[in-house]
Amino acid sequence: MKISDAALKVGLPVKTIRYYSDIGLVTPTGRSAAGYRDYDHSALKKLVFIRRAREFGFSIDECRDLLDLYEDQNRSSADVKHLASLRLRDIEQKQKELQLLHDELSHLVQSCKGDGRPDCPILSNFAQV
């Protein structure tokens, strides 16, 4: 399957698939007579796998580790769980940080009268040293 068809099928831009191929995350089956990269069903599965892992925020290196585990039939699920647990901890930390930002900004929005006067606690807060 040509890269453009693979891109449509897996929901990734062609440029992203080329990048994943260039860094060795996925390998095209070969090249067509016209020089186009060909991708088989196995490569498509890996591309979907990578897309999903990236949606969960896994880095390229973490995706590489997950792919290695995915392809290793002798793997331990504990290894997979460990990587996913680390990512979950990162997400939970980010949630806490976002909640703090939400609470602070919510307070500032409520403090601002939003009228025709120039004074604004939002801007004053942003300018604090």
Secondary structure by P-SEA (a helix, b strand, c coil): ccaaaaaaaacccaaaaaaaaaacccccccccccccbbbcaaaaaaaaaaaaaaaacccaaaaaaaaaaaacccccaaaaaaaaaaaaaaaaaaaaaaaaaaaaaaaaaaacccccccccaaaaaaacc
